[in-house]
Amino acid sequence: MIALTERGKKRLAYGFWRYHEGQVEEALAMVSAAREAGIDHLDTADVYGGVSGYGGAERLLGTLRKQAPKLFDGAFIATKGGIDVKSPYCSSQAYLQECVDGSLSRLGVARIDLFYIHRPDILTHPAELAATLDGFVAAGKIAAVGASNFTVGQVDALKRYLKAPLVAHQLQLSPGHIEPIFDGTLDQAMRENIAIAAWSPLAGGRLGADGPVELQAVRQVLVRIAAHHGVAPSAIAMAFLLKHPACITPIIGTQKPQRLTEMLAGLTVQLSSREWYDIIEAARGHRMP
Ligand SMILES: NC(=O)c1ccc[n+]([C@@H]2O[C@H](COP(=O)([O-])OP(=O)(O)OC[C@H]3O[C@@H](n4cnc5c(N)ncnc54)[C@H](OP(=O)(O)O)[C@@H]3O)[C@@H](O)[C@H]2O)c1
């Protein structure tokens, strides 16, 4: 089974949301840096591609795989389908079949390592979605199933019908977005043995000095704790996510190798409980009761 689900091991993943198809050199440099740092999990989606449009990021990954196949030895690529800009979401069998076949072709792989439903389509019954996903597994088109941005109830409903294990739930989670810690999502993941992939673990860069005023208190606490540990605040954001007992992998998105190096320190920093709760209290705006 893919490394994402191994408990007790701290790891980061690298995401392609911010790439367009033309960024071959930059992406090659970043994937090389990520692979050297031991990152084996790459995350993309059919809709990613920036100015190159739908499919651009997957085509970029396909190009990288052709140019530097060794870089991908032992790595796994997760992708997503189910966003249909017209609908805006569609999880019909026919549409997801198109998504999966398109991703396979753009990535240039025989099987998708991990396929997520990018966002829940409320108009598709979970029994129908489950049958579609189980069909992809049976056909050998996808190796593992994930959900992204589902509610606790939506995960429960899908799991009720899905025969394949629901391996991962990908959701927005960072010191600037802590809702999944309190809304039952992470408790469900621990109860049901679902790995969590945390998207925008630095709140998409909004935890930095130029971030919005509502994240200022969190940023100040990150800066203070970072100074104490002699690392960058971004490393403390990673350590914060990795200290939670759910099996969490932060998916980082920087395109600067130096910033990747800074965040890696978060794998070894040991936050005290007091420091962890200081971040929670800053994010909630009040002390724990
Ligand atoms: N499932 C979903 O719905 C969903 C949604 C969004 C994202 N995702 C996944 O999550 C991945 C990561 O998202 P993200 O890019 O928003 O993650 P992130 O790591 O929170 O944000 C990265 C952004 O923050 C900037 N940044 C500013 N200061 C930084 C610092 N000190 N260190 C590092 N970065 C800093 C980076 O700019 P520089 O490049 O200049 O460093 C980059 O633009 C995506 O690529 C995608 O795979 C999934």
The ligand as a Gaussian input file, in Angstrom:
#p B3LYP/6-31G(d) Opt

LIG

0 1
 N       -7.929000      19.061000      -2.763000
 C       -8.064000      20.365000      -2.932000
 O       -9.175000      20.895000      -3.069000
 C       -6.831000      21.226000      -2.955000
 C       -6.959000      22.629000      -2.941000
 C       -5.793000      23.379000      -2.945000
 C       -4.549000      22.755000      -2.964000
 N       -4.468000      21.399000      -2.999000
 C       -3.157000      20.702000      -3.025000
 O       -2.322000      21.256000      -2.034000
 C       -1.094000      21.657000      -2.633000
 C       -0.447000      22.759000      -1.861000
 O       -1.289000      23.902000      -1.823000
 P       -0.624000      25.330000      -1.654000
 O        0.293000      25.616000      -2.777000
 O       -1.703000      26.293000      -1.379000
 O        0.243000      25.069000      -0.318000
 P        1.010000      26.013000       0.708000
 O        2.310000      25.327000       0.956000
 O        0.115000      26.335000       1.838000
 O        1.242000      27.376000      -0.078000
 C        2.270000      27.537000      -1.017000
 C        2.269000      28.987000      -1.435000
 O        2.707000      29.783000      -0.327000
 C        3.768000      30.626000      -0.770000
 N        4.672000      30.930000       0.349000
 C        4.796000      32.136000       0.920000
 N        5.694000      32.111000       1.903000
 C        6.173000      30.873000       1.988000
 C        7.137000      30.267000       2.827000
 N        7.796000      30.916000       3.776000
 N        7.393000      28.974000       2.638000
 C        6.728000      28.294000       1.670000
 N        5.792000      28.832000       0.833000
 C        5.513000      30.127000       1.003000
 C        4.433000      29.844000      -1.893000
 O        5.134000      30.762000      -2.710000
 P        6.606000      30.366000      -3.308000
 O        6.368000      29.407000      -4.406000
 O        7.096000      31.698000      -3.769000
 O        7.414000      29.816000      -2.169000
 C        3.216000      29.252000      -2.587000
 O        2.617000      30.215000      -3.454000
 C       -1.498000      21.996000      -4.065000
 O       -0.400000      22.014000      -4.962000
 C       -2.456000      20.884000      -4.368000
 O       -1.726000      19.714000      -4.696000
 C       -5.587000      20.629000      -2.991000

